[in-house]
Amino acid sequence: MTRYQEIHQAIRKRIFDGEYALNSKLPSEAALCLEFSSSRFTVREALRRLQIDGLVERKQGACARIIGSQPNTAFIQSFETRSELQQYALNFGYKLVATKEILLDPSLQAKIAASSDADTGQPWLLQTGLRLNHPDDVPSSLIETYVSPMFRAQWGELAKRQPPFYSYLEETTGLAITAIEQEIQALSMPPYVKMALGRPATDISLRILRRYKSSSQTVLASFNWHLGEGNFIFSNSLKQQEQRLLSADPLSPHLKP
């Protein structure tokens, strides 16, 4: 767990326990930085996550105010780096449902490979499993993982493991995952997904497709089916790229006439 996640969880617990009362204000950013021995950037990220949770209201120049004291019922997924994605997978349980070998038809190839470089002449492994919320192990999503035939020697071991599968494949084969592509789409839940998730009232799902690539070739792909409506929120932040401004000094060697 990253430092801002630790701070986020610590403050959440205080709010839920009543240590910070509804409509009261949190300590200042400076005070939180001192208490948690963290940078202002780290504390601000923790506060931003609390705001996403619907627990605090933030205004520039003022301490955050408590506006909610109950956990948000929606599952909020938020990560911005590969390490956060890996930690996210480790925070949940996993239950294997089924494994089988399949040949990729053109439609499936277009979805998971997104190019003609995938090896479609040999069967791929399709492993289906449930991601489980702790501590009650209620299914939070259905995961369909497609594994390239180049990893056939590792297929059996994958059935004994829980995600993230790509990190295990990297460790055992030495093949580096150089890119992870992600697509998010709102879809009507297929019957088999609805059945696997316990026949929820909603038919709406949020499907996240991730392609794990080595160079330009897809070697692993997964469909993650999450309950839609108020059950799942995907959150991230976009950072403005800093631009280095050239000095206006006429003697600057970077400036040309």
Sequence and secondary structure as in RCSB ss.txt:
>XXXX:A:sequence
MTRYQEIHQAIRKRIFDGEYALNSKLPSEAALCLEFSSSRFTVREALRRLQIDGLVERKQGACARIIGSQPNTAF
IQSFETRSELQQYALNFGYKLVATKEILLDPSLQAKIAASSDADTGQPWLLQTGLRLNHPDDVPSSLIETYVSPM
FRAQWGELAKRQPPFYSYLEETTGLAITAIEQEIQALSMPPYVKMALGRPATDISLRILRRYKSSSQTVLASFNW
HLGEGNFIFSNSLKQQEQRLLSADPLSPHLKP
>XXXX:A:secstr
  HHHHHHHHHHHHHHTTSS TT B   HHHHHHHHT  HHHHHHHHHHHHHTTSEE  TTS  EE   S  SSE
EE   SHHHHHHHHHTSEEEEEEEEEE   HHHHHHHT STTS  SS EEEEEEEEEETTTTEEEEEEEEEE GG
GGGGHHHHTT  S HHHHHHHHH     EEEEEEEEEE  HHHHHHTT  S  EEEEEEEEEEETTEEEEEEEEE
EE GGGEEE               TT TT   
